[in-house]
Amino acid sequence: MLVVVGVLIYRVASVPVPDAARPVSKAAPTIEAPSAASTVESVPVEAPIAVPTPEQSREASWRAAREEAIRVQQELRAQELARKSAEQVQAKSVRCIEGQRMKRVENGWVQAGHC
């Protein structure tokens, strides 16, 4: 902000003033600083043209590959967690006792084949 005000003051001071418009008094002229709102509005802002360099393109493709790998790993972890929880539920309801598979039912255990 300070730089913008300084540039504007420099521009105002560097503009040649005709002799008729110069003050007659010998006092030093005072330059009023423009307000912050008028300073921001008066300075034209041009959007820079972004042209990706080969390095930026390469880094963007690497980033996309890393994000895809992370997404796939998260899906695989979720599938593994679901599989383990299903095995735990099954392990609580199915047991092997003396070579016989026993399955849990409402009122007890029934034979479900051989282990």
C-alpha positions as CSV (number, residue, x, y, z in Angstrom):
1,M,0.0,0.0,0.0
2,L,2.8,2.3,0.9
3,V,4.6,1.6,-2.4
4,V,1.4,2.5,-4.3
5,V,1.1,5.8,-2.5
6,G,4.8,6.5,-3.1
7,V,4.5,5.8,-6.8
8,L,1.5,8.1,-7.1
9,I,3.3,10.9,-5.3
10,Y,6.3,10.4,-7.6
11,R,4.1,10.6,-10.7
12,V,2.3,13.7,-9.5
13,A,5.6,15.4,-8.7
14,S,7.2,14.4,-12.0
15,V,4.4,15.9,-14.2
16,P,5.6,19.3,-15.5
17,V,3.3,22.2,-14.4
18,P,2.9,25.1,-16.8
19,D,4.1,28.5,-15.5
20,A,0.6,30.0,-15.3
21,A,-0.6,27.2,-13.0
22,R,2.4,27.5,-10.6
23,P,1.7,29.2,-7.3
24,V,2.9,32.7,-6.8
25,S,3.9,32.3,-3.2
26,K,7.4,31.2,-2.2
27,A,6.1,28.6,0.3
28,A,6.8,25.0,-0.5
29,P,3.9,23.3,-2.2
30,T,2.2,20.6,-0.2
31,I,1.2,17.4,-1.8
32,E,-1.8,15.7,-0.4
33,A,-1.7,12.0,-0.3
34,P,-4.7,10.4,-2.0
35,S,-7.1,8.4,0.1
36,A,-6.7,4.6,0.2
37,A,-9.9,4.0,-1.7
38,S,-9.1,6.3,-4.6
39,T,-5.5,4.8,-4.8
40,V,-6.8,1.3,-5.2
41,E,-9.4,2.3,-7.8
42,S,-7.0,4.5,-9.8
43,V,-4.3,1.8,-10.3
44,P,-5.1,-0.5,-13.1
45,V,-4.6,-4.2,-12.3
46,E,-3.9,-6.5,-15.2
47,A,-4.2,-10.2,-14.7
48,P,-1.0,-11.9,-15.4
49,I,-1.1,-14.5,-18.2
50,A,-0.3,-17.8,-16.6
51,V,1.6,-20.0,-19.0
52,P,2.6,-23.2,-17.3
53,T,6.2,-24.2,-17.7
54,P,7.2,-27.8,-18.4
55,E,8.3,-28.1,-14.7
56,Q,4.9,-26.9,-13.5
57,S,3.1,-29.3,-15.9
58,R,5.2,-32.1,-14.7
59,E,4.6,-31.2,-11.0
60,A,0.9,-31.0,-11.7
61,S,0.8,-34.4,-13.3
62,W,2.9,-35.8,-10.3
63,R,0.4,-34.2,-7.9
64,A,-2.6,-35.7,-9.7
65,A,-0.9,-39.2,-9.6
66,R,-0.2,-38.8,-5.9
67,E,-3.7,-37.8,-5.2
68,E,-5.1,-40.7,-7.2
69,A,-2.8,-43.2,-5.4
70,I,-3.9,-41.8,-2.0
71,R,-7.6,-42.2,-3.1
72,V,-7.0,-45.8,-4.1
73,Q,-5.2,-46.6,-0.9
74,Q,-8.1,-45.1,1.1
75,E,-10.5,-47.3,-0.8
76,L,-8.4,-50.4,-0.2
77,R,-8.1,-49.7,3.5
78,A,-11.8,-49.3,3.8
79,Q,-12.4,-52.6,2.0
80,E,-9.8,-54.4,4.2
81,L,-11.5,-52.9,7.3
82,A,-14.9,-54.1,6.1
83,R,-13.5,-57.6,5.4
84,K,-11.9,-57.8,8.8
85,S,-15.0,-56.7,10.6
86,A,-17.1,-59.3,8.6
87,E,-14.5,-62.0,9.6
88,Q,-14.8,-61.0,13.3
89,V,-18.6,-61.2,13.1
90,Q,-18.3,-64.6,11.5
91,A,-15.6,-65.8,13.9
92,K,-18.0,-65.0,16.8
93,S,-20.8,-67.1,15.1
94,V,-18.8,-70.0,13.7
95,R,-16.4,-72.3,15.7
96,C,-14.5,-75.5,15.1
97,I,-15.0,-78.0,17.9
98,E,-13.3,-81.4,17.6
99,G,-13.3,-81.2,13.8
100,Q,-16.9,-80.2,13.5
101,R,-17.9,-76.7,12.4
102,M,-20.5,-75.3,14.8
103,K,-22.7,-72.3,13.9
104,R,-24.4,-70.0,16.3
105,V,-28.2,-69.9,16.1
106,E,-30.8,-68.3,18.3
107,N,-31.0,-70.9,21.0
108,G,-27.6,-72.5,20.8
109,W,-25.1,-74.1,18.4
110,V,-25.8,-76.4,15.4
111,Q,-23.4,-78.5,13.2
112,A,-22.4,-76.8,10.0
113,G,-20.1,-79.3,8.5
114,H,-16.4,-80.3,8.9
115,C,-13.6,-77.9,9.7
